[in-house]
């Protein structure tokens, strides 16, 4: 649904210049959308956000003002996980590829941003990237771990809770900073 709505609002998607790679969603609450550009000169996050957030706000209005984070997809798992956890600033990402696990380290002032309200940010980032994400505050034992299976189980309990395609970056309302390739949209 979100993919189709963005396709109607964003000509760069219809034209094939920008691609939505993956969508992770908690319907009615928040979604994370990972995007990439097939043309280096096109900012995929900015394309979905639109001037002053017009495009993303139009999509949000169609889905009941659900918040939408638009993040930049990257083929490198460390970079993608870092992008998916925005707005938190991640210091380090350690990947255990065999287990599809990622242990991330953040400064104490970034901890609540990385985890999100009721674990929502780390949960959506985990679903988006396909990795279990463990959040570790620098110098402290790990405090939050989200397993993709647990997220899948929770999502299957709610119809239309999750959409996926391939693999993400973030979006905000009228505050758009695409210089960092992240944006968050809220009304």
C-alpha positions, 0 to 999 in steps of 0.5 A: 500500500505505501509503495503504491502511494509513493509511486503515485506521488513520486515521479522518480519512482514511476520513472525508475530513477528511485527505487523503494527497496524495503518497507518495515511497518507497524500499521497506523503507527510508524513505517520505515522505508528504505530507498536507493537511486539508480542515478547518482545525481538524484537524492532518493530520500529527498525525492520521497520527502518532496519540497517542504515534505509535500510528497511524504505528507500526502502519503501520510494523509492517505494512511491516517497520519502514520509516521514515515521514516525514509532511510537510505538503503545500502548494500553494506549491512553496517551502513544500512543498519546505521541508516535504519537506526536514524535519527540515532547516531551509531558509533559502531556496528559489529556484524555476526553474519552467520547469525544475522545479528548486529551489535551496535554501540551508541553514546548514552545520549543516543540510547533512547533514540536508537531504541525508540518509544517502546522499542519501536525504532530498533524493532522496525530497523531490525525488520527492515535490515533482516538482522537481529539488532542488539543495542549497547550503550558504550561501557554498559551491557547490552540492553535491547535486542530485537529478534526478527522472528519475534517481530515477524510473529508480532507482525503476523498477529496484525494484518498488513503490519509489514511490507517488504521488497529487498532491503533502507534510510529515514524522513521527518515532517517539514524538517528535511535534512537530506544532507545526512540522507535521513528524513522523518515525517510527522504531522 
